[in-house]
């Protein structure tokens, strides 16, 4: 099964061949459970192609008959995010390869993001000089949460950003197969959503302050909850 965004129908032949040509093209930028390659399509479009790991045992049946495959969720979530004005790489296609009612392989194709930085840099990076980035990120997240959109893996590598020429900051979220839509995001859920991020305490205090301001929440309560969930998450993971 192949679904292609109408904008990229002209790439159908290339997309259909991807399962056979994937390992012969592009540059590997991630290789663990899944593999991601940067591949230039025939029309010059720079793409990221993600091959999801093959499900094992019962899961190969579950992901066809019970749960939506990750590639499908990521593609459909990208369409919804773009419609909501939330930055994410433009979806191009997904591919599902099945055999006897079982899922064997799946692929997601999207445009390569033009943003070059991610939130890993705030692990040890002094906050001074980048306060505007954190404040802009808090407002970006608040706007997303106000629409009932929640990224369930809001971690440093899944948040891309860059300064624009006019001094503002652009953001995109990636790895979006685990999203919640159309559900209110209250204070407690919002503060818990920040717990996977990396940074020092001043990072989280500023983030919580600006987020509270954007949502009209109590600032002190927002700070206390954000710090609590951040420390609890990382307590046994260092």
Secondary structure in CASP SS format (residue, H / E / C, confidence):
PFRMAT SS
TARGET T0000
AUTHOR 0000-0000-0000
METHOD secondary structure of the structure
MODEL  1
X C 1.00
X E 1.00
X E 1.00
X E 1.00
X C 1.00
X H 1.00
X H 1.00
X H 1.00
X H 1.00
X H 1.00
X H 1.00
X H 1.00
X H 1.00
X H 1.00
X H 1.00
X H 1.00
X H 1.00
X H 1.00
X H 1.00
X H 1.00
X H 1.00
X H 1.00
X H 1.00
X H 1.00
X C 1.00
X C 1.00
X E 1.00
X E 1.00
X E 1.00
X E 1.00
X E 1.00
X C 1.00
X C 1.00
X C 1.00
X E 1.00
X E 1.00
X E 1.00
X E 1.00
X E 1.00
X E 1.00
X C 1.00
X C 1.00
X C 1.00
X C 1.00
X C 1.00
X E 1.00
X E 1.00
X E 1.00
X E 1.00
X E 1.00
X E 1.00
X E 1.00
X C 1.00
X C 1.00
X C 1.00
X C 1.00
X C 1.00
X C 1.00
X H 1.00
X H 1.00
X H 1.00
X H 1.00
X H 1.00
X H 1.00
X H 1.00
X C 1.00
X C 1.00
X C 1.00
X C 1.00
X H 1.00
X H 1.00
X H 1.00
X H 1.00
X H 1.00
X H 1.00
X H 1.00
X H 1.00
X H 1.00
X H 1.00
X H 1.00
X H 1.00
X H 1.00
X H 1.00
X C 1.00
X C 1.00
X C 1.00
X C 1.00
X C 1.00
X C 1.00
X C 1.00
X E 1.00
X E 1.00
X E 1.00
X E 1.00
X E 1.00
X E 1.00
X E 1.00
X E 1.00
X E 1.00
X C 1.00
X C 1.00
X E 1.00
X E 1.00
X E 1.00
X E 1.00
X E 1.00
X E 1.00
X E 1.00
X E 1.00
X E 1.00
X E 1.00
X C 1.00
X C 1.00
X C 1.00
X C 1.00
X C 1.00
X E 1.00
X E 1.00
X H 1.00
X H 1.00
X H 1.00
X H 1.00
X C 1.00
X C 1.00
X C 1.00
X C 1.00
X C 1.00
X C 1.00
X C 1.00
X C 1.00
X H 1.00
X H 1.00
X H 1.00
X H 1.00
X H 1.00
X H 1.00
X H 1.00
X H 1.00
X H 1.00
X H 1.00
X H 1.00
X H 1.00
X H 1.00
X H 1.00
X H 1.00
X H 1.00
X C 1.00
X C 1.00
X C 1.00
X E 1.00
X E 1.00
X C 1.00
X C 1.00
X C 1.00
X C 1.00
X H 1.00
X H 1.00
X H 1.00
X E 1.00
X E 1.00
X E 1.00
X E 1.00
X E 1.00
X C 1.00
X C 1.00
X C 1.00
X C 1.00
X C 1.00
X E 1.00
X E 1.00
X E 1.00
X E 1.00
X E 1.00
X C 1.00
X C 1.00
X C 1.00
X C 1.00
X C 1.00
X E 1.00
X E 1.00
X C 1.00
X C 1.00
X C 1.00
X C 1.00
X C 1.00
X C 1.00
X H 1.00
X H 1.00
X H 1.00
X H 1.00
X H 1.00
X H 1.00
X H 1.00
X C 1.00
X C 1.00
X C 1.00
X C 1.00
X C 1.00
X C 1.00
X C 1.00
X H 1.00
X H 1.00
X H 1.00
X H 1.00
X H 1.00
X H 1.00
X H 1.00
X H 1.00
X H 1.00
X H 1.00
X H 1.00
X H 1.00
X H 1.00
X H 1.00
X H 1.00
X C 1.00
X C 1.00
X C 1.00
X H 1.00
X H 1.00
X H 1.00
X H 1.00
X H 1.00
X H 1.00
X H 1.00
X H 1.00
X H 1.00
X H 1.00
X H 1.00
X H 1.00
X H 1.00
X H 1.00
X H 1.00
X H 1.00
X C 1.00
X C 1.00
X C 1.00
X C 1.00
END
